[in-house]
Amino acid sequence: MIKYIVFDFDGTIADTFEVIKNIAINEYGEYAVDFDFESIKNEDTKGLLKKLNIPLWKLPEMSLKITSKLRNNKDIKLFPGIIDLLTN
Protein backbone atom coordinates (compact mmCIF):
# COMPACT_ATOMS: atom_id res chain seq x y z
CA MET A 1 0.00 0.00 0.00
CA ILE A 2 1.33 3.44 -0.96
CA LYS A 3 1.41 5.81 2.01
CA TYR A 4 3.12 8.84 0.49
CA ILE A 5 3.94 10.36 -2.86
CA VAL A 6 6.99 12.60 -3.00
CA PHE A 7 7.51 15.21 -5.71
CA ASP A 8 10.99 16.54 -6.47
CA PHE A 9 10.78 19.75 -8.48
CA ASP A 10 14.22 21.14 -7.78
CA GLY A 11 16.70 18.27 -7.85
CA THR A 12 16.75 17.64 -4.11
CA ILE A 13 15.98 13.91 -4.24
CA ALA A 14 17.03 12.98 -7.77
CA ASP A 15 20.15 14.25 -9.50
CA THR A 16 18.52 15.78 -12.57
CA PHE A 17 21.03 18.53 -13.37
CA GLU A 18 23.10 16.63 -15.97
CA VAL A 19 20.00 15.15 -17.61
CA ILE A 20 18.29 18.54 -17.87
CA LYS A 21 21.52 20.12 -19.10
CA ASN A 22 21.85 17.53 -21.88
CA ILE A 23 18.21 17.92 -22.91
CA ALA A 24 18.58 21.70 -22.97
CA ILE A 25 21.77 21.54 -25.04
CA ASN A 26 20.17 19.16 -27.54
CA GLU A 27 17.00 21.24 -27.85
CA TYR A 28 18.31 24.78 -27.36
CA GLY A 29 22.05 24.61 -27.90
CA GLU A 30 22.08 27.94 -29.72
CA TYR A 31 21.59 29.63 -26.33
CA ALA A 32 24.34 27.69 -24.58
CA VAL A 33 27.33 28.24 -26.83
CA ASP A 34 30.50 28.42 -24.72
CA PHE A 35 28.51 28.55 -21.49
CA ASP A 36 29.63 27.24 -18.11
CA PHE A 37 26.65 25.29 -16.81
CA GLU A 38 28.17 24.90 -13.36
CA SER A 39 27.80 28.66 -12.90
CA ILE A 40 23.99 28.46 -13.17
CA LYS A 41 23.24 25.69 -10.69
CA ASN A 42 22.02 28.16 -8.09
CA GLU A 43 20.55 30.70 -10.50
CA ASP A 44 16.85 31.52 -10.44
CA THR A 45 14.79 31.40 -13.65
CA LYS A 46 14.90 35.12 -14.31
CA GLY A 47 18.68 35.24 -13.89
CA LEU A 48 19.16 32.17 -16.05
CA LEU A 49 17.08 33.61 -18.89
CA LYS A 50 19.05 36.85 -18.70
CA LYS A 51 22.44 35.09 -18.72
CA LEU A 52 21.46 32.92 -21.69
CA ASN A 53 19.72 35.72 -23.61
CA ILE A 54 16.46 33.77 -23.79
CA PRO A 55 13.31 35.85 -24.27
CA LEU A 56 10.71 35.36 -21.54
CA TRP A 57 8.02 34.46 -24.08
CA LYS A 58 9.95 31.29 -25.00
CA LEU A 59 9.89 29.94 -21.43
CA PRO A 60 6.51 28.11 -21.50
CA GLU A 61 7.33 26.15 -24.66
CA MET A 62 10.86 25.38 -23.49
CA SER A 63 9.63 24.20 -20.09
CA LEU A 64 7.03 21.89 -21.61
CA LYS A 65 9.52 20.37 -24.03
CA ILE A 66 12.23 19.85 -21.40
CA THR A 67 9.86 18.40 -18.76
CA SER A 68 8.31 16.08 -21.35
CA LYS A 69 11.73 14.70 -22.28
CA LEU A 70 12.76 14.57 -18.61
CA ARG A 71 9.66 12.55 -17.73
CA ASN A 72 10.62 9.89 -20.28
CA ASN A 73 14.30 9.77 -19.33
CA LYS A 74 15.60 6.56 -17.76
CA ASP A 75 19.03 7.94 -16.73
CA ILE A 76 17.88 9.83 -13.64
CA LYS A 77 19.44 8.57 -10.41
CA LEU A 78 18.55 9.33 -6.81
CA PHE A 79 21.20 11.00 -4.70
CA PRO A 80 23.07 8.55 -2.44
CA GLY A 81 21.26 7.86 0.84
CA ILE A 82 17.88 9.24 -0.28
CA ILE A 83 16.05 5.91 -0.06
CA ASP A 84 17.29 5.38 3.51
CA LEU A 85 16.37 8.95 4.41
CA LEU A 86 12.83 8.60 3.05
CA THR A 87 12.18 5.17 4.55
CA ASN A 88 13.35 5.96 8.07
N, CA, C and O of each residue as an XYZ file, in Angstrom:
352
protein
N       0.831     -1.177      0.000
C       0.000      0.000      0.000
C       0.884      1.252      0.000
O       1.822      1.356      0.790
N       0.580      2.188     -0.882
C       1.328      3.438     -0.959
C       0.827      4.390      0.113
O      -0.367      4.679      0.197
N       1.770      4.880      0.945
C       1.413      5.814      2.009
C       1.666      7.259      1.595
O       0.909      8.157      1.966
N       2.728      7.482      0.829
C       3.117      8.837      0.486
C       3.555      8.904     -0.965
O       4.033      7.922     -1.532
N       3.387     10.059     -1.546
C       3.938     10.356     -2.864
C       4.823     11.587     -2.674
O       4.397     12.586     -2.096
N       6.045     11.502     -3.163
C       6.990     12.599     -2.996
C       7.292     13.187     -4.373
O       7.606     12.457     -5.314
N       7.194     14.512     -4.480
C       7.514     15.209     -5.709
C       8.828     15.956     -5.518
O       9.047     16.595     -4.489
N       9.694     15.870     -6.517
C      10.988     16.538     -6.467
C      11.076     17.504     -7.645
O      11.405     17.099     -8.760
N      10.786     18.770     -7.400
C      10.779     19.751     -8.479
C      12.101     20.490     -8.637
O      12.285     21.217     -9.613
N      13.005     20.321     -7.716
C      14.219     21.140     -7.775
C      15.516     20.349     -7.668
O      16.564     20.930     -7.388
N      15.470     19.044     -7.884
C      16.697     18.267     -7.849
C      17.215     17.988     -6.459
O      18.423     17.837     -6.276
N      16.346     17.916     -5.479
C      16.750     17.636     -4.108
C      16.884     16.135     -3.871
O      17.794     15.696     -3.166
N      15.998     15.360     -4.446
C      15.978     13.912     -4.241
C      16.695     13.178     -5.374
O      17.481     12.259     -5.140
N      16.410     13.597     -6.589
C      17.029     12.975     -7.767
C      18.005     13.962     -8.403
O      17.746     15.164     -8.463
N      19.116     13.435     -8.870
C      20.150     14.253     -9.500
C      19.779     14.473    -10.963
O      20.170     13.696    -11.835
N      19.027     15.529    -11.222
C      18.518     15.782    -12.568
C      19.332     16.814    -13.343
O      19.054     17.053    -14.518
N      20.323     17.424    -12.717
C      21.035     18.531    -13.373
C      21.650     18.122    -14.708
O      21.414     18.783    -15.720
N      22.430     17.053    -14.730
C      23.102     16.635    -15.968
C      22.100     16.248    -17.049
O      22.297     16.548    -18.226
N      21.024     15.579    -16.640
C      20.002     15.151    -17.611
C      19.324     16.375    -18.218
O      19.162     16.457    -19.436
N      18.926     17.327    -17.371
C      18.285     18.541    -17.870
C      19.257     19.335    -18.736
O      18.870     19.875    -19.772
N      20.509     19.407    -18.317
C      21.519     20.125    -19.098
C      21.648     19.518    -20.491
O      21.682     20.248    -21.482
N      21.719     18.186    -20.576
C      21.854     17.531    -21.875
C      20.620     17.725    -22.752
O      20.743     17.932    -23.959
N      19.440     17.661    -22.157
C      18.211     17.916    -22.911
C      18.221     19.344    -23.436
O      17.914     19.586    -24.603
N      18.573     20.289    -22.571
C      18.582     21.698    -22.965
C      19.589     21.960    -24.083
O      19.296     22.705    -25.019
N      20.755     21.360    -23.993
C      21.767     21.542    -25.041
C      21.270     20.968    -26.363
O      21.426     21.591    -27.413
N      20.675     19.782    -26.310
C      20.169     19.160    -27.540
C      19.037     19.963    -28.165
O      18.960     20.074    -29.389
N      18.167     20.518    -27.345
C      16.998     21.239    -27.855
C      17.281     22.718    -28.130
O      16.753     23.290    -29.083
N      18.112     23.326    -27.294
C      18.308     24.779    -27.359
C      19.774     25.154    -27.295
O      20.135     26.141    -26.653
N      20.610     24.394    -27.942
C      22.050     24.612    -27.902
C      22.497     25.978    -28.376
O      23.565     26.455    -27.990
N      21.684     26.615    -29.215
C      22.076     27.941    -29.721
C      22.174     28.970    -28.600
O      22.838     29.995    -28.759
N      21.517     28.707    -27.462
C      21.585     29.630    -26.334
C      22.743     29.303    -25.391
O      23.080     30.110    -24.525
N      23.345     28.150    -25.548
C      24.337     27.690    -24.575
C      25.745     27.592    -25.153
O      26.582     26.870    -24.611
N      26.014     28.291    -26.220
C      27.331     28.243    -26.833
C      28.373     28.794    -25.863
O      28.227     29.900    -25.343
N      29.411     28.019    -25.628
C      30.496     28.418    -24.719
C      29.989     28.891    -23.367
O      30.426     29.930    -22.872
N      29.084     28.150    -22.771
C      28.508     28.552    -21.494
C      28.900     27.564    -20.409
O      28.872     26.353    -20.627
N      29.260     28.069    -19.255
C      29.635     27.243    -18.114
C      28.382     26.893    -17.308
O      27.879     27.721    -16.549
N      27.887     25.686    -17.472
C      26.647     25.287    -16.809
C      26.784     25.196    -15.295
O      25.795     25.341    -14.577
N      27.985     24.960    -14.806
C      28.175     24.903    -13.355
C      27.857     26.252    -12.706
O      27.457     26.308    -11.543
N      28.036     27.326    -13.456
C      27.800     28.657    -12.900
C      26.324     28.987    -12.731
O      25.992     30.001    -12.117
N      25.429     28.154    -13.261
C      23.995     28.459    -13.169
C      23.242     27.546    -12.218
O      22.024     27.670    -12.086
N      23.928     26.644    -11.563
C      23.242     25.689    -10.687
C      22.361     26.358     -9.645
O      21.296     25.837     -9.313
N      22.777     27.481     -9.133
C      22.015     28.162     -8.088
C      21.295     29.410     -8.596
O      20.854     30.246     -7.808
N      21.182     29.524     -9.896
C      20.549     30.698    -10.504
C      19.031     30.516    -10.541
O      18.537     29.416    -10.786
N      18.300     31.598    -10.299
C      16.846     31.520    -10.440
C      16.484     31.647    -11.925
O      17.345     31.952    -12.751
N      15.225     31.416    -12.257
C      14.790     31.398    -13.652
C      15.053     32.727    -14.347
O      15.560     32.754    -15.469
N      14.715     33.808    -13.696
C      14.897     35.125    -14.306
C      16.374     35.384    -14.617
O      16.708     35.877    -15.694
N      17.247     35.055    -13.679
C      18.681     35.243    -13.886
C      19.221     34.340    -14.976
O      20.075     34.749    -15.762
N      18.728     33.118    -15.025
C      19.161     32.171    -16.052
C      18.769     32.659    -17.438
O      19.587     32.636    -18.358
N      17.536     33.096    -17.594
C      17.081     33.607    -18.892
C      17.928     34.801    -19.331
O      18.282     34.926    -20.503
N      18.242     35.666    -18.386
C      19.053     36.849    -18.701
C      20.460     36.440    -19.136
O      20.974     36.943    -20.135
N      21.082     35.526    -18.385
C      22.444     35.091    -18.723
C      22.505     34.417    -20.085
O      23.486     34.574    -20.812
N      21.466     33.669    -20.435
C      21.459     32.920    -21.690
C      20.809     33.687    -22.840
O      20.713     33.171    -23.954
N      20.366     34.910    -22.577
C      19.718     35.720    -23.612
C      18.481     35.048    -24.201
O      18.268     35.081    -25.413
N      17.678     34.445    -23.351
C      16.460     33.770    -23.793
C      15.276     34.690    -23.495
O      15.094     35.115    -22.355
N      14.475     34.999    -24.512
C      13.306     35.854    -24.269
C      12.296     35.150    -23.366
O      12.098     33.940    -23.468
N      11.669     35.909    -22.493
C      10.705     35.359    -21.539
C       9.561     34.626    -22.227
O       9.056     33.640    -21.692
N       9.149     35.083    -23.392
C       8.018     34.460    -24.080
C       8.319     33.030    -24.532
O       7.394     32.269    -24.815
N       9.593     32.657    -24.605
C       9.949     31.289    -24.997
C       9.873     30.297    -23.834
O       9.859     29.086    -24.053
N       9.824     30.800    -22.613
C       9.891     29.939    -21.434
C       8.806     28.863    -21.369
O       9.139     27.709    -21.097
N       7.529     29.174    -21.602
C       6.513     28.109    -21.499
C       6.757     26.935    -22.454
O       6.653     25.776    -22.051
N       7.077     27.228    -23.701
C       7.331     26.154    -24.660
C       8.572     25.351    -24.280
O       8.573     24.122    -24.351
N       9.620     26.052    -23.879
C      10.856     25.379    -23.494
C      10.627     24.486    -22.278
O      11.104     23.352    -22.243
N       9.910     24.981    -21.297
C       9.627     24.202    -20.088
C       8.849     22.943    -20.403
O       9.166     21.869    -19.893
N       7.832     23.066    -21.239
C       7.035     21.895    -21.611
C       7.873     20.852    -22.339
O       7.764     19.657    -22.066
N       8.697     21.301    -23.251
C       9.520     20.367    -24.029
C      10.542     19.662    -23.132
O      10.721     18.447    -23.218
N      11.204     20.432    -22.276
C      12.231     19.850    -21.400
C      11.599     18.897    -20.386
O      12.120     17.802    -20.173
N      10.482     19.289    -19.753
C       9.857     18.400    -18.763
C       9.288     17.148    -19.413
O       9.288     16.081    -18.800
N       8.806     17.263    -20.636
C       8.310     16.079    -21.349
C       9.444     15.084    -21.589
O       9.283     13.885    -21.361
N      10.576     15.579    -22.044
C      11.729     14.697    -22.282
C      12.294     14.174    -20.964
O      12.745     13.031    -20.895
N      12.273     14.993    -19.925
C      12.756     14.569    -18.613
C      11.895     13.438    -18.060
O      12.412     12.477    -17.490
N      10.601     13.556    -18.228
C       9.660     12.551    -17.727
C       9.931     11.173    -18.344
O       9.726     10.149    -17.694
N      10.386     11.154    -19.581
C      10.625      9.892    -20.277
C      12.067      9.412    -20.183
O      12.426      8.409    -20.799
N      12.886     10.108    -19.430
C      14.296      9.767    -19.333
C      14.517      8.666    -18.297
O      13.959      8.707    -17.200
N      15.327      7.698    -18.657
C      15.604      6.561    -17.762
C      16.964      6.677    -17.065
O      17.361      5.771    -16.331
N      17.679      7.781    -17.288
C      19.028      7.943    -16.733
C      19.062      8.706    -15.417
O      20.145      8.986    -14.904
N      17.919      9.044    -14.863
C      17.881      9.832    -13.636
C      18.134      8.931    -12.430
O      17.492      7.894    -12.266
N      19.070      9.342    -11.603
C      19.441      8.573    -10.413
C      19.123      9.378     -9.160
O      19.223     10.605     -9.153
N      18.743      8.680     -8.112
C      18.550      9.329     -6.814
C      19.915      9.642     -6.210
O      20.897      8.946     -6.464
N      19.958     10.701     -5.406
C      21.196     10.998     -4.703
C      21.460      9.878     -3.688
O      20.519      9.283     -3.162
N      22.728      9.593     -3.416
C      23.067      8.553     -2.436
C      22.398      8.813     -1.085
O      22.393      9.943     -0.596
N      21.842      7.778     -0.496
C      21.257      7.859      0.837
C      19.812      8.331      0.874
O      19.206      8.350      1.946
N      19.247      8.711     -0.254
C      17.883      9.240     -0.280
C      16.851      8.166      0.105
O      15.915      8.446      0.855
N      17.019      6.968     -0.395
C      16.047      5.906     -0.065
C      16.035      5.652      1.434
O      14.965      5.527      2.029
N      17.209      5.573      2.053
C      17.285      5.377      3.515
C      16.641      6.559      4.240
O      15.899      6.371      5.204
N      16.923      7.761      3.780
C      16.367      8.955      4.406
C      14.836      8.958      4.350
O      14.176      9.300      5.331
N      14.285      8.582      3.216
C      12.827      8.604      3.046
C      12.100      7.433      3.719
O      10.911      7.520      4.025
N      12.829      6.344      3.940
C      12.179      5.171      4.546
C      12.337      5.101      6.068
O      11.714      4.261      6.717
N      13.146      5.955      6.622
C      13.354      5.957      8.075
C      12.524      7.017      8.762
O      12.584      7.151      9.984
